[in-house]
Amino acid sequence: MNHQPLAAFAILFPALVLAACTADAPAPGNAPADEPASEATPPLPEGAQAFSLLGEPLYPNPAPPDIAAQQAEDIDVARADYDADSDDADAIIWLGRRIGYTGLYREAIDVFSEGIEKHPGDARMYRHRGHRWISVREFDRAIDDLSHAATLEEGEPDEVEPDGQPNERGIPTSTLQSNIHYHLALAHYLKGDFEAAVPAYEDYIAVTTNPDQLVAISHWWYMALRRLGRDEEAAAVLEPVTADLDVIENTSYHQLLLMYKGEIEADELWNPEQEDPSGVAIAYGVATWHLYNGREEEAREMYRRILEGSGWAGFGHIAAEAEIARLDAG
C-alpha cells in the first residue's frame, strides 16, 4: 500500500472490527442529503475512502492516464445529464456509478443517498449504494440497503442491468435482481455470517439466466457451504458447472469451480505476481480452499500476498482482509 496505517487505530482495530460488523446500522434511506453518508462514519484521514478491516486508511488508486481521461469524460457526460434534470433517476444512478468507478466511493454513496431521498421506491438506488457500502467495508449498511432492495423487487419482473464497463462482446451478463442478491450474499459472507449468506445465494440462483451468473454465484455459494461443513450440498452446487460453459466475464470463477471439482490443479491457477481483480479473485479462492481443507498457514500466506496488492476495492481483497482479521482475532 502507498499509505501507512494510523498506528493507534491499527492496534485497536482488530478488536473493533468484529463489533462494527454487528453494530446497528441506519434504516435504508435514512442518510439522505441533509446528512451525507460520509458524515455517519468514523473520521477518515483527508482523501481516504475507508479503513481496511485491519485498520489501514484506504485511498483511491490513480488510474493510468488514458483510463483517467475516459473516466473524466464519462463523469462530465453523466453530470451534464444530471444538471439537465437532477430528479431523473437514471441520471442520478449513472452519475453515482461513474463517480464510483474512480474510487471516490463516499461521493458516490452521497449521490445514491440523494437518489433514495428523491426515489425511495426505486430498488436500483439501494442496490448501488449497497455495493458501495461494501467497498468502504460497512457491511451492515450494505445488508440494510440490499435487503430493502430485495423487498422492493419481490414479485417484480427482473430487468437487465446495463454495464458501465462493457465486456468485449458488449453483452450484459447481470440483472437488477441477480446483482441485489449477489451483493447481499457477499455482505453476509464478508461478515463471516455464512448461514445468512446461503438464502441470498438461493434467491440468486432462482433468477440466474446465463453461465456468467451461474459461475459467479456458485463460487461464493460453494465456499459458504464448505465453511459451514455442508460438504454434500457444496458438491451439488458444482454439478451444473462444466468446462464447456460459455463464460464471458467471470472466467476466474469458472476456473476456480473446475478446480474445486478436481479438473484443474490449484498450482495452475494462482500467479502471485497478478494484481488485477481476476487474479485476486483466484488467489482468494485458492487460499480459502486451503483454509477449509485444514491448511491454515498456506491460506494465511496467500491472504497476506493478496493484501500486498493495491486493488483494495476488489471483493477478493476485501475478503482476504476479513479472513486475516478473523484469524488474528481468534
C-alpha positions as CSV (number, residue, x, y, z in Angstrom):
1,M,0.0,0.0,0.0
2,N,1.1,3.6,-0.6
3,H,-0.1,4.8,2.8
4,Q,0.8,3.5,6.3
5,P,-2.0,2.8,8.8
6,L,-2.6,5.0,11.8
7,A,-0.6,3.2,14.4
8,A,-3.0,3.7,17.4
9,F,-6.0,2.8,15.3
10,A,-4.4,-0.2,13.8
11,I,-3.7,-1.6,17.3
12,L,-7.3,-1.1,18.3
13,F,-9.0,-2.1,15.0
14,P,-8.8,-5.9,15.1
15,A,-10.9,-5.9,18.3
16,L,-13.2,-3.2,17.0
17,V,-13.9,-4.6,13.6
18,L,-15.9,-7.5,14.9
19,A,-18.1,-5.2,16.9
20,A,-18.5,-2.9,14.0
21,C,-19.7,-5.7,11.8
22,T,-22.6,-6.4,14.2
23,A,-23.4,-2.8,15.1
24,D,-26.9,-1.4,14.3
25,A,-26.9,0.5,11.0
26,P,-29.4,3.1,10.0
27,A,-32.5,2.0,8.1
28,P,-32.3,2.3,4.3
29,G,-32.8,5.8,3.1
30,N,-32.1,7.5,6.4
31,A,-28.9,9.1,5.3
32,P,-30.1,11.5,2.6
33,A,-29.0,14.9,1.5
34,D,-29.3,16.7,4.9
35,E,-26.7,14.3,6.5
36,P,-24.3,13.0,3.9
37,A,-23.5,9.3,4.4
38,S,-19.8,10.1,4.7
39,E,-20.5,12.1,8.0
40,A,-22.0,9.0,9.6
41,T,-18.7,7.1,9.5
42,P,-15.7,7.4,11.8
43,P,-13.4,10.3,10.8
44,L,-11.1,9.4,8.0
45,P,-7.7,11.0,7.1
46,E,-8.1,13.5,4.3
47,G,-8.6,11.8,1.0
48,A,-9.2,8.4,2.4
49,Q,-12.4,6.5,1.5
50,A,-12.4,3.8,4.2
51,F,-10.4,2.0,6.8
52,S,-9.4,-1.6,5.8
53,L,-10.6,-4.3,8.1
54,L,-7.0,-4.3,9.5
55,G,-7.1,-0.6,10.3
56,E,-5.3,0.9,7.4
57,P,-6.7,4.0,5.7
58,L,-7.5,3.4,2.0
59,Y,-7.1,6.0,-0.7
60,P,-8.2,6.0,-4.3
61,N,-5.7,4.5,-6.7
62,P,-4.8,6.8,-9.6
63,A,-5.8,5.3,-12.9
64,P,-3.5,5.2,-15.9
65,P,-3.7,8.5,-17.9
66,D,-5.8,7.1,-20.7
67,I,-8.3,5.4,-18.4
68,A,-8.4,8.5,-16.1
69,A,-9.2,10.7,-19.2
70,Q,-12.0,8.4,-20.2
71,Q,-13.4,8.4,-16.7
72,A,-13.4,12.2,-16.5
73,E,-15.2,12.4,-19.9
74,D,-17.8,9.9,-18.7
75,I,-18.4,11.8,-15.5
76,D,-18.7,15.1,-17.5
77,V,-21.4,13.4,-19.6
78,A,-23.2,12.0,-16.6
79,R,-23.1,15.3,-14.7
80,A,-24.4,17.2,-17.7
81,D,-27.4,14.7,-17.8
82,Y,-27.9,15.2,-14.1
83,D,-27.7,19.0,-14.4
84,A,-30.3,18.9,-17.1
85,D,-32.7,17.1,-14.8
86,S,-31.5,16.5,-11.3
87,D,-34.6,14.5,-10.4
88,D,-34.2,11.9,-13.2
89,A,-33.5,8.5,-11.6
90,D,-31.3,7.3,-14.4
91,A,-29.2,10.4,-14.4
92,I,-28.6,10.1,-10.6
93,I,-27.7,6.4,-11.0
94,W,-25.2,7.0,-13.8
95,L,-23.6,9.9,-12.0
96,G,-23.1,7.8,-8.9
97,R,-21.8,4.8,-10.9
98,R,-19.3,6.9,-12.9
99,I,-18.0,8.6,-9.8
100,G,-17.7,5.2,-8.1
101,Y,-15.6,3.8,-10.9
102,T,-12.9,6.4,-10.0
103,G,-12.7,5.1,-6.4
104,L,-14.5,8.1,-4.9
105,Y,-16.9,5.8,-3.1
106,R,-18.0,8.3,-0.4
107,E,-19.1,10.8,-3.1
108,A,-20.9,8.0,-5.0
109,I,-22.7,7.0,-1.8
110,D,-23.9,10.6,-1.3
111,V,-25.2,10.6,-4.8
112,F,-27.2,7.4,-4.3
113,S,-28.4,8.8,-0.9
114,E,-29.8,11.7,-2.8
115,G,-31.4,9.3,-5.2
116,I,-33.0,7.4,-2.3
117,E,-34.4,10.6,-1.0
118,K,-35.9,11.5,-4.3
119,H,-36.9,8.0,-5.4
120,P,-37.5,5.9,-2.2
121,G,-39.3,3.2,-4.1
122,D,-36.5,2.6,-6.7
123,A,-34.6,-0.6,-5.8
124,R,-31.7,0.4,-8.0
125,M,-30.7,3.2,-5.7
126,Y,-30.4,0.8,-2.7
127,R,-28.7,-1.8,-4.9
128,H,-25.9,0.6,-6.0
129,R,-25.5,2.3,-2.6
130,G,-25.3,-1.2,-1.0
131,H,-22.5,-2.1,-3.4
132,R,-20.5,0.9,-2.4
133,W,-21.1,0.3,1.3
134,I,-19.3,-3.0,0.7
135,S,-16.4,-1.1,-1.0
136,V,-16.0,1.0,2.1
137,R,-16.3,-2.0,4.5
138,E,-19.6,-1.0,6.1
139,F,-21.3,-4.4,5.7
140,D,-24.3,-3.8,8.0
141,R,-25.3,-0.8,6.0
142,A,-24.9,-2.8,2.8
143,I,-27.2,-5.5,4.2
144,D,-29.8,-3.0,5.1
145,D,-29.8,-1.4,1.7
146,L,-29.7,-4.6,-0.3
147,S,-32.3,-6.3,1.8
148,H,-34.6,-3.3,1.2
149,A,-33.9,-3.5,-2.5
150,A,-34.8,-7.2,-2.5
151,T,-38.1,-6.4,-0.7
152,L,-38.9,-3.7,-3.3
153,E,-38.2,-6.1,-6.2
154,E,-40.1,-9.1,-4.7
155,G,-42.7,-10.3,-7.3
156,E,-41.5,-7.8,-9.9
157,P,-40.2,-8.8,-13.3
158,D,-36.4,-8.8,-13.5
159,E,-34.5,-6.4,-15.8
160,V,-31.1,-6.5,-17.5
161,E,-28.7,-4.1,-15.7
162,P,-26.7,-2.1,-18.3
163,D,-22.9,-2.3,-18.0
164,G,-20.9,0.7,-17.1
165,Q,-17.8,-1.0,-18.3
166,P,-19.0,-3.4,-21.1
167,N,-17.3,-6.7,-21.7
168,E,-15.5,-7.4,-25.1
169,R,-18.7,-8.9,-26.6
170,G,-20.9,-6.0,-25.4
171,I,-23.3,-8.4,-23.8
172,P,-24.6,-7.5,-20.3
173,T,-24.5,-10.6,-18.1
174,S,-26.3,-9.4,-15.0
175,T,-29.7,-8.2,-13.9
176,L,-31.0,-6.0,-11.2
177,Q,-32.3,-8.8,-9.1
178,S,-29.2,-11.0,-9.5
179,N,-27.0,-8.1,-8.5
180,I,-29.1,-7.4,-5.5
181,H,-28.9,-11.0,-4.2
182,Y,-25.2,-11.3,-5.2
183,H,-24.1,-8.3,-3.2
184,L,-26.4,-9.1,-0.3
185,A,-25.0,-12.6,0.0
186,L,-21.5,-11.2,-0.3
187,A,-22.0,-8.7,2.5
188,H,-23.2,-11.5,4.8
189,Y,-20.2,-13.7,3.6
190,L,-17.7,-10.9,4.3
191,K,-19.1,-10.6,7.9
192,G,-18.4,-14.3,8.3
193,D,-22.2,-15.0,8.6
194,F,-22.2,-17.9,6.2
195,E,-25.6,-19.1,7.4
196,A,-27.2,-15.8,6.4
197,A,-25.5,-15.8,3.1
198,V,-26.9,-19.1,1.9
199,P,-30.6,-17.9,1.5
200,A,-29.3,-15.0,-0.6
201,Y,-27.4,-17.4,-2.8
202,E,-30.6,-19.5,-3.2
203,D,-32.5,-16.3,-4.2
204,Y,-29.8,-15.5,-6.7
205,I,-29.9,-19.0,-8.4
206,A,-33.6,-18.6,-8.8
207,V,-33.0,-15.6,-11.2
208,T,-29.9,-17.0,-12.9
209,T,-30.2,-16.9,-16.7
210,N,-26.7,-17.4,-18.1
211,P,-23.3,-19.1,-17.4
212,D,-21.7,-15.9,-16.1
213,Q,-24.3,-15.6,-13.4
214,L,-24.1,-19.4,-12.7
215,V,-20.4,-19.4,-12.0
216,A,-20.3,-16.1,-10.1
217,I,-22.9,-17.3,-7.6
218,S,-21.7,-20.9,-7.5
219,H,-18.2,-19.9,-6.4
220,W,-19.3,-18.0,-3.3
221,W,-22.1,-20.3,-2.5
222,Y,-19.8,-23.3,-2.6
223,M,-17.3,-21.6,-0.3
224,A,-20.0,-20.6,2.2
225,L,-21.3,-24.2,2.3
226,R,-17.8,-25.6,2.8
227,R,-17.2,-23.1,5.6
228,L,-20.4,-24.4,7.3
229,G,-19.3,-28.1,6.9
230,R,-22.2,-28.8,4.5
231,D,-19.9,-30.6,2.0
232,E,-22.6,-32.7,0.3
233,E,-24.6,-29.5,-0.5
234,A,-21.5,-27.8,-1.7
235,A,-20.7,-30.7,-4.1
236,A,-24.3,-30.4,-5.5
237,V,-23.6,-26.7,-6.3
238,L,-20.7,-27.9,-8.6
239,E,-22.8,-30.3,-10.6
240,P,-24.1,-27.8,-13.3
241,V,-20.6,-26.4,-13.8
242,T,-18.8,-27.9,-16.8
243,A,-15.6,-26.9,-18.7
244,D,-17.6,-26.1,-21.9
245,L,-19.7,-23.3,-20.4
246,D,-19.7,-20.2,-22.5
247,V,-18.5,-17.8,-19.8
248,I,-17.9,-14.2,-21.0
249,E,-16.7,-12.2,-17.9
250,N,-16.4,-14.5,-14.9
251,T,-13.7,-16.8,-16.2
252,S,-11.8,-16.7,-12.9
253,Y,-14.8,-18.1,-11.0
254,H,-15.3,-20.7,-13.7
255,Q,-11.7,-21.8,-13.3
256,L,-12.0,-22.0,-9.5
257,L,-15.1,-24.1,-9.7
258,L,-13.3,-26.5,-12.0
259,M,-10.5,-26.6,-9.5
260,Y,-13.0,-27.4,-6.7
261,K,-14.2,-30.3,-8.9
262,G,-10.7,-31.6,-9.3
263,E,-10.4,-30.8,-13.0
264,I,-7.7,-28.1,-12.6
265,E,-4.8,-28.2,-10.2
266,A,-4.6,-25.3,-7.7
267,D,-1.0,-24.6,-8.7
268,E,-2.1,-24.0,-12.3
269,L,-4.3,-21.1,-11.2
270,W,-2.6,-18.8,-8.9
271,N,0.1,-16.3,-10.1
272,P,1.3,-14.3,-7.1
273,E,2.5,-11.5,-9.4
274,Q,-1.0,-10.7,-10.6
275,E,-2.7,-7.7,-9.1
276,D,-5.7,-7.5,-11.5
277,P,-9.1,-8.2,-9.9
278,S,-9.5,-11.6,-11.7
279,G,-6.1,-12.6,-10.4
280,V,-7.0,-11.6,-6.8
281,A,-10.3,-13.4,-7.1
282,I,-8.5,-16.6,-8.0
283,A,-5.9,-16.1,-5.2
284,Y,-8.7,-15.7,-2.7
285,G,-10.5,-18.8,-3.9
286,V,-7.3,-20.9,-3.8
287,A,-6.3,-19.5,-0.4
288,T,-9.8,-20.3,1.1
289,W,-9.7,-23.7,-0.4
290,H,-6.6,-24.3,1.6
291,L,-8.3,-22.9,4.7
292,Y,-11.4,-25.1,4.8
293,N,-9.2,-28.1,3.9
294,G,-7.2,-27.5,7.1
295,R,-4.1,-25.8,5.7
296,E,-4.3,-22.5,7.6
297,E,-0.7,-21.5,7.2
298,E,-0.9,-21.8,3.4
299,A,-4.1,-19.8,3.5
300,R,-2.6,-17.1,5.7
301,E,0.4,-16.7,3.4
302,M,-1.8,-16.3,0.3
303,Y,-4.1,-13.8,2.1
304,R,-1.0,-11.8,3.1
305,R,0.2,-11.8,-0.5
306,I,-3.2,-10.6,-1.7
307,L,-3.1,-7.7,0.7
308,E,0.3,-6.6,-0.6
309,G,-1.5,-5.6,-3.8
310,S,-3.1,-2.2,-4.4
311,G,-6.5,-3.3,-5.6
312,W,-8.2,-2.8,-2.3
313,A,-11.7,-2.4,-3.7
314,G,-11.8,-5.9,-5.3
315,F,-14.1,-8.4,-3.5
316,G,-11.2,-10.9,-3.2
317,H,-9.1,-8.2,-1.5
318,I,-11.9,-7.3,1.0
319,A,-12.5,-11.0,1.7
320,A,-8.8,-11.6,2.4
321,E,-8.8,-8.7,4.9
322,A,-11.8,-10.2,6.6
323,E,-10.2,-13.6,6.8
324,I,-7.0,-12.2,8.3
325,A,-9.0,-10.1,10.8
326,R,-11.0,-13.2,11.9
327,L,-7.9,-15.4,12.1
328,D,-5.9,-12.8,14.1
329,A,-8.9,-12.3,16.4
330,G,-9.4,-15.8,17.3
